[in-house]
Amino acid sequence: MPDGGAHVANAPLGRRLVALGIDWGIASVISYAFLDYHPLASLGVFALMTYLLVATLGCTIGHRILGIGVRGLEGGLPGPVRAAVRTVALCLAFPPVITGPDGRGLHDMWAKTRIVRR
C-alpha cells in the first residue's frame, strides 16, 4: 500500500483520545522538567512535538503506542504543510471536538488528513 501499511479504516475515537492523553502527558513532563510547567510552554512543547512527528513519521508517540497514524486523504504521509495546519487547529482545542459525518475532527478536515489504524 502507498501509505506504509495503514489500513483504510479510521481509528476508533477511544484510541485517538488515549493517544492525545499520552502526547499531552509527555509534553507536560518536558514542560515541568525544563520550562517551569508554564501552561503556554506545555502547549508549545505539545505543538512542536506533534508537528515534527506527524510531518516526518505520520504519527506521534501516542499514536505509535496505540497503533494509529495520520495520513493524507489519498493515503500518504501528511507532510509539513498538512501537519502544520492540523497541529495549529488541534491546539485551538475546539476543532477536534467538532466532527463531520465520517468521524474526522475539523482539524483533520481542514488539513485533509485522517487518523487510521496502522
C-alpha positions as CSV (number, residue, x, y, z in Angstrom):
1,M,0.0,0.0,0.0
2,P,1.3,3.5,-0.7
3,D,0.5,4.6,2.9
4,G,3.1,2.4,4.6
5,G,0.7,-0.4,5.5
6,A,-2.0,1.6,7.2
7,H,-5.5,0.2,6.9
8,V,-8.2,2.2,5.3
9,A,-10.4,2.2,8.4
10,N,-10.5,5.3,10.6
11,A,-9.0,4.8,14.1
12,P,-11.6,4.5,16.9
13,L,-12.3,7.6,19.0
14,G,-11.1,5.9,22.2
15,R,-7.6,5.2,20.7
16,R,-7.4,8.8,19.5
17,L,-8.2,10.2,22.9
18,V,-5.8,7.9,24.7
19,A,-3.0,8.8,22.2
20,L,-3.8,12.5,22.8
21,G,-3.5,12.0,26.5
22,I,-0.2,10.2,26.2
23,D,1.2,13.0,24.0
24,W,-0.1,15.7,26.3
25,G,1.4,13.8,29.3
26,I,4.8,13.7,27.6
27,A,4.7,17.4,26.7
28,S,3.7,18.2,30.3
29,V,6.6,16.2,31.7
30,I,9.0,18.0,29.4
31,S,7.5,21.4,30.4
32,Y,7.7,20.5,34.1
33,A,11.3,19.4,33.9
34,F,12.6,22.2,31.7
35,L,10.1,25.1,31.4
36,D,8.7,25.7,34.9
37,Y,5.5,23.9,33.8
38,H,4.0,27.1,32.3
39,P,0.7,26.3,30.5
40,L,1.8,28.0,27.3
41,A,5.2,26.2,27.5
42,S,3.3,22.9,27.8
43,L,1.2,23.8,24.7
44,G,4.3,24.9,22.8
45,V,6.1,21.6,23.6
46,F,2.9,19.6,22.6
47,A,2.6,21.6,19.3
48,L,6.3,21.3,18.4
49,M,6.4,17.6,19.2
50,T,3.1,16.9,17.3
51,Y,4.2,18.9,14.3
52,L,7.6,17.4,13.9
53,L,6.5,13.8,14.4
54,V,3.4,14.0,12.2
55,A,5.3,15.8,9.4
56,T,8.1,13.3,9.4
57,L,6.8,10.0,10.6
58,G,3.0,10.3,10.2
59,C,2.4,9.6,13.9
60,T,3.1,11.0,17.4
61,I,4.4,8.9,20.2
62,G,0.9,8.3,21.5
63,H,-0.3,7.3,18.0
64,R,2.6,4.9,17.7
65,I,1.8,3.2,21.0
66,L,-1.9,2.9,20.2
67,G,-1.3,1.6,16.6
68,I,-2.7,4.5,14.7
69,G,-1.3,7.2,12.4
70,V,-2.1,10.3,10.5
71,R,-2.4,10.0,6.7
72,G,-3.5,12.3,3.9
73,L,-6.8,11.5,2.3
74,E,-5.0,9.9,-0.6
75,G,-3.2,7.6,1.8
76,G,0.3,9.0,2.0
77,L,2.1,10.7,4.8
78,P,0.7,14.2,5.6
79,G,4.0,16.1,5.0
80,P,4.9,19.5,6.5
81,V,2.1,21.7,5.3
82,R,-0.8,19.4,6.3
83,A,1.0,18.7,9.6
84,A,1.2,22.4,10.3
85,V,-2.5,23.1,9.5
86,R,-3.5,20.1,11.6
87,T,-1.3,21.0,14.6
88,V,-2.4,24.6,14.7
89,A,-6.0,23.6,14.5
90,L,-5.5,20.9,17.1
91,C,-4.0,23.4,19.5
92,L,-7.1,25.7,19.2
93,A,-9.0,23.0,21.2
94,F,-12.4,23.3,19.6
95,P,-11.7,21.8,16.1
96,P,-11.0,18.3,17.4
97,V,-14.3,18.1,19.2
98,I,-16.4,19.1,16.2
99,T,-16.7,16.2,13.9
100,G,-18.1,15.5,10.5
101,P,-20.2,12.6,9.3
102,D,-17.1,10.4,8.8
103,G,-15.9,11.0,12.4
104,R,-13.0,13.2,11.5
105,G,-12.5,16.4,13.5
106,L,-12.4,19.8,11.9
107,H,-8.6,19.8,12.4
108,D,-8.3,16.8,10.1
109,M,-10.9,18.1,7.7
110,W,-9.0,21.4,7.3
111,A,-5.7,19.6,6.9
112,K,-7.2,17.0,4.5
113,T,-5.9,14.2,6.8
114,R,-7.4,11.3,8.8
115,I,-6.3,9.1,11.6
116,V,-6.1,5.5,10.6
117,R,-5.3,2.1,12.1
118,R,-1.7,1.1,11.3
